[in-house]
Amino acid sequence: MFAHLLYEVTLGGVNHSIPGNGGLDCLNYIPLWQRVLETIIFVPLGFYGLYSCYPYLEYPEEKTCKRKMSSEAKAMLAHKLPLNNVGEVLERVHPPPREIIKQYVFNVYLAVFLVELLYKIYTKTGIFFLNPCHITTSLQLLLLKMPENHPLTTQLFRLNMYTMPGALIALAFPILNTRQMIGEVFIYFLQHTLIVLVPLYLIYLGGAFLPESGSNYAWPIFSMSLILLYHFLVLQPISFMTHVNLNCILCPGVSDPFAGRLYRLFAVGHQFLVVPIVTKLYAFSSFYLVSVAEICVGPKVENLAKTE
């Protein structure tokens, strides 16, 4: 019963007659021997990228992001409230403006994600939630709720910086022939636009949301190797068994300018070249925009606290 329901929700509505959506023609777009050969080449390269770059990843030290409070105020509030950490209680009762805005961003982003989820459930195409853009959205929602003073937050943020450019590619070469319901195209563009904008907002928040240094190339290779392994070890087997073209792993999308038997080789090549460049430029531009924003609207709350 559960297996049948799961099949209906995830695969029951996938239309293989739509070009680039899947089916036998998509599965046979390139011969099996070529798929095996590409997998034999790329999977070891992916693991080698992880192994060789892991020791050179930049690891941030744990930081504290608590706001300062005068000793007199702490003593007065501690006398009235039998609590160990009065500052944290005050922030829960009267959250600072940045926390309110952050919660608002999270709520809007979550609403967009849930609408997309409802579309997938209604159309019985839930399997497409394995596509990297939905994984990126989930990761960014998690980052909006993770503690800002933990090194793991920084590491996941840096990984997210290299999954984010996929949304730019999706905006530049949108695949919309599978979206037939009212509002689906709008949600597509809105979700992918938010994927691009949320990292900028996180960089503005500061704290743990800090890209690696511009000269560090261990993070680009490590992240791209992880993405490569996700495609060939996760998406490819699932696509092969279900005949569903997850993130164009079986056959090229209808808007792919490199369509042809070697399209996967071109994809790996230009992604490993373009994504790190885009991410580094994005980080540099974000720091510039944040600096301009601080000049226009004033320094952030935590910066004011440091000057007290």
Secondary structure as a PSIPRED ss2 file (coil, helix, strand):
# PSIPRED VFORMAT (PSIPRED V4.0)

   1 M C   1.000  0.000  0.000
   2 F H   0.000  1.000  0.000
   3 A H   0.000  1.000  0.000
   4 H H   0.000  1.000  0.000
   5 L H   0.000  1.000  0.000
   6 L H   0.000  1.000  0.000
   7 Y H   0.000  1.000  0.000
   8 E H   0.000  1.000  0.000
   9 V H   0.000  1.000  0.000
  10 T H   0.000  1.000  0.000
  11 L C   1.000  0.000  0.000
  12 G C   1.000  0.000  0.000
  13 G C   1.000  0.000  0.000
  14 V C   1.000  0.000  0.000
  15 N C   1.000  0.000  0.000
  16 H C   1.000  0.000  0.000
  17 S C   1.000  0.000  0.000
  18 I C   1.000  0.000  0.000
  19 P C   1.000  0.000  0.000
  20 G C   1.000  0.000  0.000
  21 N C   1.000  0.000  0.000
  22 G E   0.000  0.000  1.000
  23 G C   1.000  0.000  0.000
  24 L H   0.000  1.000  0.000
  25 D H   0.000  1.000  0.000
  26 C H   0.000  1.000  0.000
  27 L H   0.000  1.000  0.000
  28 N C   1.000  0.000  0.000
  29 Y C   1.000  0.000  0.000
  30 I C   1.000  0.000  0.000
  31 P C   1.000  0.000  0.000
  32 L H   0.000  1.000  0.000
  33 W H   0.000  1.000  0.000
  34 Q H   0.000  1.000  0.000
  35 R H   0.000  1.000  0.000
  36 V H   0.000  1.000  0.000
  37 L H   0.000  1.000  0.000
  38 E H   0.000  1.000  0.000
  39 T H   0.000  1.000  0.000
  40 I H   0.000  1.000  0.000
  41 I H   0.000  1.000  0.000
  42 F H   0.000  1.000  0.000
  43 V H   0.000  1.000  0.000
  44 P H   0.000  1.000  0.000
  45 L H   0.000  1.000  0.000
  46 G H   0.000  1.000  0.000
  47 F H   0.000  1.000  0.000
  48 Y H   0.000  1.000  0.000
  49 G H   0.000  1.000  0.000
  50 L H   0.000  1.000  0.000
  51 Y H   0.000  1.000  0.000
  52 S H   0.000  1.000  0.000
  53 C H   0.000  1.000  0.000
  54 Y H   0.000  1.000  0.000
  55 P H   0.000  1.000  0.000
  56 Y H   0.000  1.000  0.000
  57 L C   1.000  0.000  0.000
  58 E C   1.000  0.000  0.000
  59 Y C   1.000  0.000  0.000
  60 P C   1.000  0.000  0.000
  61 E C   1.000  0.000  0.000
  62 E C   1.000  0.000  0.000
  63 K C   1.000  0.000  0.000
  64 T C   1.000  0.000  0.000
  65 C C   1.000  0.000  0.000
  66 K C   1.000  0.000  0.000
  67 R C   1.000  0.000  0.000
  68 K C   1.000  0.000  0.000
  69 M C   1.000  0.000  0.000
  70 S C   1.000  0.000  0.000
  71 S H   0.000  1.000  0.000
  72 E H   0.000  1.000  0.000
  73 A H   0.000  1.000  0.000
  74 K H   0.000  1.000  0.000
  75 A H   0.000  1.000  0.000
  76 M H   0.000  1.000  0.000
  77 L H   0.000  1.000  0.000
  78 A H   0.000  1.000  0.000
  79 H H   0.000  1.000  0.000
  80 K H   0.000  1.000  0.000
  81 L C   1.000  0.000  0.000
  82 P C   1.000  0.000  0.000
  83 L C   1.000  0.000  0.000
  84 N C   1.000  0.000  0.000
  85 N C   1.000  0.000  0.000
  86 V H   0.000  1.000  0.000
  87 G H   0.000  1.000  0.000
  88 E H   0.000  1.000  0.000
  89 V H   0.000  1.000  0.000
  90 L H   0.000  1.000  0.000
  91 E H   0.000  1.000  0.000
  92 R H   0.000  1.000  0.000
  93 V H   0.000  1.000  0.000
  94 H C   1.000  0.000  0.000
  95 P C   1.000  0.000  0.000
  96 P C   1.000  0.000  0.000
  97 P H   0.000  1.000  0.000
  98 R H   0.000  1.000  0.000
  99 E H   0.000  1.000  0.000
 100 I H   0.000  1.000  0.000
 101 I H   0.000  1.000  0.000
 102 K H   0.000  1.000  0.000
 103 Q H   0.000  1.000  0.000
 104 Y H   0.000  1.000  0.000
 105 V H   0.000  1.000  0.000
 106 F H   0.000  1.000  0.000
 107 N H   0.000  1.000  0.000
 108 V H   0.000  1.000  0.000
 109 Y H   0.000  1.000  0.000
 110 L H   0.000  1.000  0.000
 111 A H   0.000  1.000  0.000
 112 V H   0.000  1.000  0.000
 113 F H   0.000  1.000  0.000
 114 L H   0.000  1.000  0.000
 115 V H   0.000  1.000  0.000
 116 E H   0.000  1.000  0.000
 117 L H   0.000  1.000  0.000
 118 L H   0.000  1.000  0.000
 119 Y H   0.000  1.000  0.000
 120 K H   0.000  1.000  0.000
 121 I H   0.000  1.000  0.000
 122 Y H   0.000  1.000  0.000
 123 T C   1.000  0.000  0.000
 124 K C   1.000  0.000  0.000
 125 T C   1.000  0.000  0.000
 126 G H   0.000  1.000  0.000
 127 I H   0.000  1.000  0.000
 128 F H   0.000  1.000  0.000
 129 F H   0.000  1.000  0.000
 130 L H   0.000  1.000  0.000
 131 N C   1.000  0.000  0.000
 132 P H   0.000  1.000  0.000
 133 C H   0.000  1.000  0.000
 134 H H   0.000  1.000  0.000
 135 I H   0.000  1.000  0.000
 136 T H   0.000  1.000  0.000
 137 T H   0.000  1.000  0.000
 138 S H   0.000  1.000  0.000
 139 L H   0.000  1.000  0.000
 140 Q H   0.000  1.000  0.000
 141 L H   0.000  1.000  0.000
 142 L H   0.000  1.000  0.000
 143 L H   0.000  1.000  0.000
 144 L H   0.000  1.000  0.000
 145 K H   0.000  1.000  0.000
 146 M C   1.000  0.000  0.000
 147 P C   1.000  0.000  0.000
 148 E C   1.000  0.000  0.000
 149 N C   1.000  0.000  0.000
 150 H C   1.000  0.000  0.000
 151 P H   0.000  1.000  0.000
 152 L H   0.000  1.000  0.000
 153 T H   0.000  1.000  0.000
 154 T H   0.000  1.000  0.000
 155 Q H   0.000  1.000  0.000
 156 L H   0.000  1.000  0.000
 157 F H   0.000  1.000  0.000
 158 R H   0.000  1.000  0.000
 159 L H   0.000  1.000  0.000
 160 N H   0.000  1.000  0.000
 161 M H   0.000  1.000  0.000
 162 Y H   0.000  1.000  0.000
 163 T H   0.000  1.000  0.000
 164 M C   1.000  0.000  0.000
 165 P H   0.000  1.000  0.000
 166 G H   0.000  1.000  0.000
 167 A H   0.000  1.000  0.000
 168 L H   0.000  1.000  0.000
 169 I H   0.000  1.000  0.000
 170 A H   0.000  1.000  0.000
 171 L H   0.000  1.000  0.000
 172 A H   0.000  1.000  0.000
 173 F C   1.000  0.000  0.000
 174 P C   1.000  0.000  0.000
 175 I C   1.000  0.000  0.000
 176 L C   1.000  0.000  0.000
 177 N C   1.000  0.000  0.000
 178 T C   1.000  0.000  0.000
 179 R C   1.000  0.000  0.000
 180 Q C   1.000  0.000  0.000
 181 M C   1.000  0.000  0.000
 182 I C   1.000  0.000  0.000
 183 G C   1.000  0.000  0.000
 184 E H   0.000  1.000  0.000
 185 V H   0.000  1.000  0.000
 186 F H   0.000  1.000  0.000
 187 I H   0.000  1.000  0.000
 188 Y H   0.000  1.000  0.000
 189 F H   0.000  1.000  0.000
 190 L H   0.000  1.000  0.000
 191 Q H   0.000  1.000  0.000
 192 H H   0.000  1.000  0.000
 193 T H   0.000  1.000  0.000
 194 L H   0.000  1.000  0.000
 195 I H   0.000  1.000  0.000
 196 V H   0.000  1.000  0.000
 197 L H   0.000  1.000  0.000
 198 V H   0.000  1.000  0.000
 199 P H   0.000  1.000  0.000
 200 L H   0.000  1.000  0.000
 201 Y H   0.000  1.000  0.000
 202 L H   0.000  1.000  0.000
 203 I H   0.000  1.000  0.000
 204 Y H   0.000  1.000  0.000
 205 L H   0.000  1.000  0.000
 206 G C   1.000  0.000  0.000
 207 G C   1.000  0.000  0.000
 208 A C   1.000  0.000  0.000
 209 F C   1.000  0.000  0.000
 210 L C   1.000  0.000  0.000
 211 P C   1.000  0.000  0.000
 212 E C   1.000  0.000  0.000
 213 S C   1.000  0.000  0.000
 214 G C   1.000  0.000  0.000
 215 S C   1.000  0.000  0.000
 216 N C   1.000  0.000  0.000
 217 Y C   1.000  0.000  0.000
 218 A H   0.000  1.000  0.000
 219 W H   0.000  1.000  0.000
 220 P H   0.000  1.000  0.000
 221 I H   0.000  1.000  0.000
 222 F H   0.000  1.000  0.000
 223 S H   0.000  1.000  0.000
 224 M H   0.000  1.000  0.000
 225 S H   0.000  1.000  0.000
 226 L H   0.000  1.000  0.000
 227 I H   0.000  1.000  0.000
 228 L H   0.000  1.000  0.000
 229 L H   0.000  1.000  0.000
 230 Y H   0.000  1.000  0.000
 231 H H   0.000  1.000  0.000
 232 F H   0.000  1.000  0.000
 233 L H   0.000  1.000  0.000
 234 V H   0.000  1.000  0.000
 235 L H   0.000  1.000  0.000
 236 Q H   0.000  1.000  0.000
 237 P H   0.000  1.000  0.000
 238 I H   0.000  1.000  0.000
 239 S H   0.000  1.000  0.000
 240 F H   0.000  1.000  0.000
 241 M H   0.000  1.000  0.000
 242 T H   0.000  1.000  0.000
 243 H C   1.000  0.000  0.000
 244 V E   0.000  0.000  1.000
 245 N C   1.000  0.000  0.000
 246 L H   0.000  1.000  0.000
 247 N H   0.000  1.000  0.000
 248 C H   0.000  1.000  0.000
 249 I C   1.000  0.000  0.000
 250 L C   1.000  0.000  0.000
 251 C C   1.000  0.000  0.000
 252 P C   1.000  0.000  0.000
 253 G C   1.000  0.000  0.000
 254 V C   1.000  0.000  0.000
 255 S C   1.000  0.000  0.000
 256 D C   1.000  0.000  0.000
 257 P C   1.000  0.000  0.000
 258 F C   1.000  0.000  0.000
 259 A C   1.000  0.000  0.000
 260 G C   1.000  0.000  0.000
 261 R C   1.000  0.000  0.000
 262 L C   1.000  0.000  0.000
 263 Y H   0.000  1.000  0.000
 264 R H   0.000  1.000  0.000
 265 L H   0.000  1.000  0.000
 266 F H   0.000  1.000  0.000
 267 A H   0.000  1.000  0.000
 268 V H   0.000  1.000  0.000
 269 G H   0.000  1.000  0.000
 270 H H   0.000  1.000  0.000
 271 Q H   0.000  1.000  0.000
 272 F H   0.000  1.000  0.000
 273 L H   0.000  1.000  0.000
 274 V H   0.000  1.000  0.000
 275 V H   0.000  1.000  0.000
 276 P H   0.000  1.000  0.000
 277 I H   0.000  1.000  0.000
 278 V H   0.000  1.000  0.000
 279 T H   0.000  1.000  0.000
 280 K H   0.000  1.000  0.000
 281 L H   0.000  1.000  0.000
 282 Y H   0.000  1.000  0.000
 283 A H   0.000  1.000  0.000
 284 F H   0.000  1.000  0.000
 285 S H   0.000  1.000  0.000
 286 S H   0.000  1.000  0.000
 287 F H   0.000  1.000  0.000
 288 Y H   0.000  1.000  0.000
 289 L H   0.000  1.000  0.000
 290 V H   0.000  1.000  0.000
 291 S H   0.000  1.000  0.000
 292 V H   0.000  1.000  0.000
 293 A H   0.000  1.000  0.000
 294 E H   0.000  1.000  0.000
 295 I H   0.000  1.000  0.000
 296 C H   0.000  1.000  0.000
 297 V H   0.000  1.000  0.000
 298 G C   1.000  0.000  0.000
 299 P C   1.000  0.000  0.000
 300 K C   1.000  0.000  0.000
 301 V H   0.000  1.000  0.000
 302 E H   0.000  1.000  0.000
 303 N H   0.000  1.000  0.000
 304 L H   0.000  1.000  0.000
 305 A H   0.000  1.000  0.000
 306 K H   0.000  1.000  0.000
 307 T H   0.000  1.000  0.000
 308 E C   1.000  0.000  0.000
